[in-house]
């Protein structure tokens, strides 16, 4: 086995174990044992478990990001959203181990990004689509980044659920996601407001928050010392009992 082949073998074993057990639950000893090599071989290729994990996570992030980016290259706005939803769901289906690793979130020692940062990168790709659509509809394009985060988060969370449920079929899930997203976008209010009940709740919370803030800012007045009251003195007559 060549050095390149050995490296790929170790990456494959590490990827599977990290998906099953997470970073902390996976050991260099087990990776080496399953590869049929000694621990120094793993260290030689990756410098340790952290290095191996970092390469695995980076590969998964790049693959997912490239799939979503490619899906956004052609088509009408709705077709692009369909493509992005399908790309993310297809990645989850085809790379279940990789997705589980990303969802677990990157270990701090690996030096890689987090799943949240990856979703933000994907949202940045979606953002320009929404920005153009908002501008065409007379909405504020500055809101596009927020809506992009909402859309990507919705698809990612649904994908996590589908990874265990595995039904309905993937294209049906994508169709329902786009149905909610697109029909919701097509009926957007330019300046949405909360309902009267929701607005009252918000105002009540703001009032309570201001009250707590005022209480924290109020100066503490030290208590004045109390003057002791002298005990009553009997005159020996009025209180005497005969």
DOKE-955659 format. One record per residue (C-alpha): x negated, y, z negated; residue in one letter. Coordinates in steps of 0.5 Angstrom, whole numbers, padded with zeros to 4 digits, always signed. Layout:
<sedrens>
XYZA ...
</sedrens>
This chain:
<sedrens>
+0000+0000+0000X -0003+0007+0002X -0003+0013-0003X +0003+0016+0001X +0007+0010+0000X +0005+0009-0007X +0007+0016-0008X +0014+0015-0005X +0015+0008-0009X +0014+0012-0016X +0018+0018-0014X +0024+0013-0012X +0023+0009-0019X +0023+0015-0022X +0029+0018-0019X +0033+0012-0021X +0031+0012-0028X +0032+0020-0029X +0039+0019-0026X +0040+0013-0031X +0037+0016-0037X +0035+0023-0037X +0028+0026-0038X +0027+0024-0045X +0030+0017-0044X +0025+0015-0039X +0018+0013-0040X +0011+0013-0036X +0010+0006-0038X +0017+0004-0035X +0016+0007-0029X +0009+0004-0028X +0012-0003-0030X +0017-0003-0025X +0012+0000-0020X +0007-0006-0022X +0002-0001-0023X -0002+0002-0029X +0000+0008-0032X -0007+0012-0030X -0004+0011-0023X +0002+0015-0024X -0002+0020-0028X -0007+0020-0022X -0001+0022-0017X +0003+0027-0021X -0001+0028-0027X +0005+0026-0032X +0012+0025-0033X +0013+0032-0032X +0010+0033-0026X +0014+0027-0023X +0020+0030-0025X +0019+0036-0022X +0018+0033-0015X +0024+0029-0016X +0028+0035-0018X +0025+0040-0013X +0026+0035-0007X +0034+0034-0009X +0035+0042-0010X +0032+0043-0003X +0036+0038+0000X +0042+0040-0002X +0041+0047-0001X +0039+0046+0006X +0045+0042+0007X +0049+0047+0005X +0045+0053+0009X +0046+0049+0015X +0053+0048+0015X +0054+0056+0014X +0051+0057+0021X +0057+0056+0026X +0064+0057+0026X +0070+0062+0024X +0070+0064+0016X +0074+0058+0014X +0070+0053+0018X +0064+0055+0015X +0068+0055+0008X +0070+0048+0010X +0063+0046+0012X +0060+0048+0006X +0065+0044+0001X +0064+0038+0005X +0056+0039+0005X +0056+0039-0002X +0061+0034-0003X +0057+0029+0002X +0051+0031-0002X +0054+0028-0008X +0057+0022-0005X +0050+0020-0001X +0045+0022-0007X +0049+0021-0013X +0043+0019-0017X +0040+0026-0015X +0046+0030-0016X +0046+0027-0023X +0039+0029-0024X +0041+0036-0022X +0047+0036-0027X +0043+0034-0033X +0040+0040-0032X +0032+0041-0031X +0028+0039-0037X +0024+0045-0040X +0017+0042-0039X +0018+0041-0032X +0018+0048-0030X +0023+0047-0024X +0030+0051-0024X +0036+0049-0027X +0043+0047-0023X +0046+0054-0025X +0040+0057-0021X +0041+0052-0015X +0049+0054-0015X +0047+0061-0015X +0042+0060-0009X +0048+0057-0006X +0053+0062-0008X +0048+0067-0005X +0049+0064+0002X +0056+0064+0002X +0056+0071-0001X +0055+0074+0006X +0061+0070+0009X +0065+0073+0004X +0062+0080+0004X +0064+0080+0012X +0071+0078+0011X +0072+0083+0005X +0070+0088+0009X +0074+0086+0015X +0080+0086+0010X +0079+0093+0007X +0077+0090+0000X +0071+0092-0003X +0065+0088-0001X +0061+0089-0007X +0066+0084-0010X +0063+0078-0006X +0058+0076-0010X +0063+0075-0016X +0067+0071-0011X +0062+0067-0008X +0060+0064-0015X +0067+0063-0017X +0068+0059-0010X +0061+0055-0011X +0063+0053-0018X +0070+0051-0017X +0067+0046-0011X +0061+0044-0016X +0066+0042-0022X +0070+0038-0017X +0064+0034-0015X +0062+0032-0022X +0069+0030-0023X +0070+0026-0016X +0063+0023-0017X +0067+0019-0023X +0074+0018-0020X +0072+0017-0013X +0079+0018-0010X +0082+0021-0006X +0077+0021+0000X +0072+0026+0000X +0075+0029+0006X +0081+0030+0003X +0078+0033-0003X +0075+0038+0001X +0081+0040+0005X +0085+0041-0002X +0079+0045-0004X +0079+0049+0002X +0087+0050+0001X +0086+0053-0005X +0080+0057-0004X +0082+0060+0003X +0090+0061+0002X +0088+0064-0005X +0083+0069-0001X +0088+0070+0005X +0093+0073-0001X +0088+0077-0005X +0090+0083-0008X +0086+0089-0006X +0086+0091-0014X +0089+0085-0018X +0091+0087-0025X +0093+0082-0031X +0100+0081-0032X +0104+0085-0037X +0103+0080-0042X +0096+0079-0040X +0094+0086-0041X +0097+0087-0047X +0093+0081-0050X +0087+0085-0047X +0089+0091-0050X +0090+0088-0057X +0083+0084-0057X +0080+0091-0055X +0083+0095-0061X +0081+0089-0065X +0074+0089-0063X +0074+0097-0064X +0076+0096-0071X +0071+0091-0072X +0065+0096-0069X +0068+0102-0073X +0067+0097-0080X +0060+0096-0078X +0058+0103-0077X +0062+0106-0083X +0057+0108-0088X +0057+0104-0095X +0059+0108-0101X +0056+0106-0107X +0060+0105-0113X +0060+0110-0118X +0058+0107-0125X +0064+0107-0130X +0065+0110-0136X +0066+0105-0142X +0072+0107-0146X +0071+0107-0154X +0075+0102-0158X +0081+0105-0161X +0079+0107-0169X +0085+0106-0174X +0086+0111-0179X +0088+0106-0184X +0096+0109-0185X +0100+0108-0178X +0097+0102-0177X +0097+0099-0184X +0102+0094-0186X +0105+0095-0193X 
</sedrens>
